[in-house]
Amino acid sequence: METSIALVGAGGFVGSHLLQALLQRTPWKILAVDLDFHRIQNLKNEKDSRVEFLRADIADAEVIQKVSRSEIVVNLAAICTPSRYMSEAQAVIESNFSHPVELAKACAQTGAWLVYFSTSEVYGKTSQGAEVLDEDASDFIQGSIRASRWSYAVAKQLSERYLAAIPHLKYSVVRPFNFIGPWMDFMPGVDGEGIPRVLANFSSALVRNDPMFLVNGGNARRSFTSIHDAVDFMFCLFENREKAYGEAFNVGNAKNELSIRELAVLMRRIYARMLSVPEEALSPLKEVSGEAYYGKGYEDSLRRIPSVEKSKKLLGFEAKIPLEDALEESICWFHTHYSAECKRS
C-alpha cells in the first residue's frame, strides 16, 4: 500500500524544506496544507501528481477530517514568534493547543500516526546555569500568569500532555532547538510585520545596515540547528516509527551553543566577510531591555541546550552541521533574497 502523508503547515519554514525532501527521497503521496504557499510556489507550478495542495486552516473541522485520513500526519502549524506571544496570547494558545488537540482526536479515530511539532520552549524559564534538557527528566517551569511571554510554551506543553492522554493515539513529539536556514521567517515591512525570531531579526538588520538589538544584553544562550539536520531527523523518525510511538524527542545540536551576543558578533563577522568589507562598516550592536523591545510581560529562558541521547539511541540520529556553516548558508540566502527589496524601499 502506498504511504500517504499530510503536512499541516507545509508552506512554512520547516514544512517547505520537509516537503521538498519528501519529493526527492520518497514515492509517497503528500497532502500539503497551509494558508500560504509562497515558499514552495515552484513546487506548485511543477504540479507533481503526488502532491495535493490544500489552502486551508485546521481550525476547520472538515479539513481536520481530510488530514486525519492520511497514514502519517505531521503537524507543523503554529504561531511561533515571540512578539506575537506578547500581543496575541489568545490566538497563540488556540493555534498551539485548541486546534492541534482536535486534529489529535481525529487521528486517534482513523489510526493515523501523528507527529506533533512542539518546541524547546516547553522547558520554560531555565536559568543561566541550567544543565542539558532531558525529554523525560527535566522539569517544565514557566513564569507568572501575567507574563504572557509563556502563552506559547504553556499551550505546547498542554498539547503534549493531552496527546499522551488520548487512548489509542499513535503519536510522537518533536521539540525543535532553534532551527535555522533559508526561508526562515520574514523581513519586517517586506513580507511580514512584527518582530521575527532572532536569525531573521539579525539578518534583516545586517541587510539593511541597521543596529542589531541585544535584548537584555544578549546574555541568553541557545543551541542552533541547521534545517538540513532537522529534515534528516525526520527521515530517521519515519524509518523507526515503532520505536518513536509515544516518545518526545529533542532535535538540536548541542555543539552549536552560544549566547545571543556571541551570535550577533559571529553573524556580523560572516556578513562582513561575505561583502568584503571591514566589520566596522556595519551598524553597531545596541542593548535594549526586553520590556522596551517586546512589551510588558516579557521574560526569557536564559539557557536551552538539549540532551540528544534519546535520538541517538532510538533513531540513530545525530546533528552534524557546524554552526558557522549553517549561519553562512542562512545569511547568504537572506542577503540574496532581500537585498533588492531593501534597495527599492
C-alpha positions, 0 to 999 in steps of 0.5 A: 500500500502506498504511504500517504502523508499530510503536512499541516503547515507545509508552506512554512519554514520547516514544512517547505524544506520537509516537503521538498525532501519528501519529493526527492527521497520518497514515492509517497503521496503528500497532502500539503496544507497551509494558508500560504504557499509562497515558499514552495510556489515552484513546487506548485507550478511543477504540479507533481501528481503526488502532491495535493495542495490544500489552502486551508486552516485546521481550525476547520473541522472538515479539513481536520477530517481530510488530514486525519485520513492520511497514514502519517500526519505531521503537524507543523502549524503554529504561531511561533514568534515571540512578539506575537506571544506578547500581543496575541496570547489568545490566538497563540494558545488556540493555534498551539493547543485548541486546534492541534488537540482536535486534529489529535482526536481525529487521528486517534479515530482513523489510526493515523500516526501523528507527529506533533511539532512542539518546541524547546520552549516547553522547558520554560524559564531555565536559568543561566546555569541550567544543565542539558534538557532531558525529554523525560527528566527535566522539569517544565517551569514557566513564569507568572500568569501575567507574563504572557511571554509563556502563552506559547510554551504553556499551550505546547506543553498542554498539547503534549500532555493531552496527546499522551492522554488520548487512548489509542493515539499513535503519536510522537513529539518533536521539540525543535532547538532553534532551527535555522536556514533559508526561508526562515521567517520574514523581513519586517515591512517586506513580507511580514510585520512584527518582530521575527525570531532572532536569525531573521531579526539579525539578518534583516538588520545586517541587510539593511545596515541597521543596529542589531538589538541585544535584548537584555544584553544578549546574555541568553544562550541557545543551541542552533540547528541547521534545517538540513539536520532537522529534515534528516531527523525526520527521515530517521523518525519515519524509518523507526516509527515503532520505536518513536510511538509515544516518545518526545524527542529533542532535535538540536545540536548541542555543539552549536551553543552560544549566547545571543551576543556571541551570535550577533558578533559571529553573524556580523563577522560572516556578513562582513566577510561575505561583502568584503568589507571591514566589520566596522562598516556595519551598524553597531550592536545596541542593548535594549531591555526586553520590556522596551523591545517586546512589551510588558510581560516579557521574560526569557529562558536564559539557557536551552541546550538539549540532551540528544541521547534519546535520538541517538539511541532510538533513531540513530540520529545525530546533528552534524552541521557546524554552526558557522556553516549553517549561519553562512548558508542562512545569511547568504540566502537572506542577503540574496533574497532581500537585498533588492527589496531593501534597495527599492524601499 
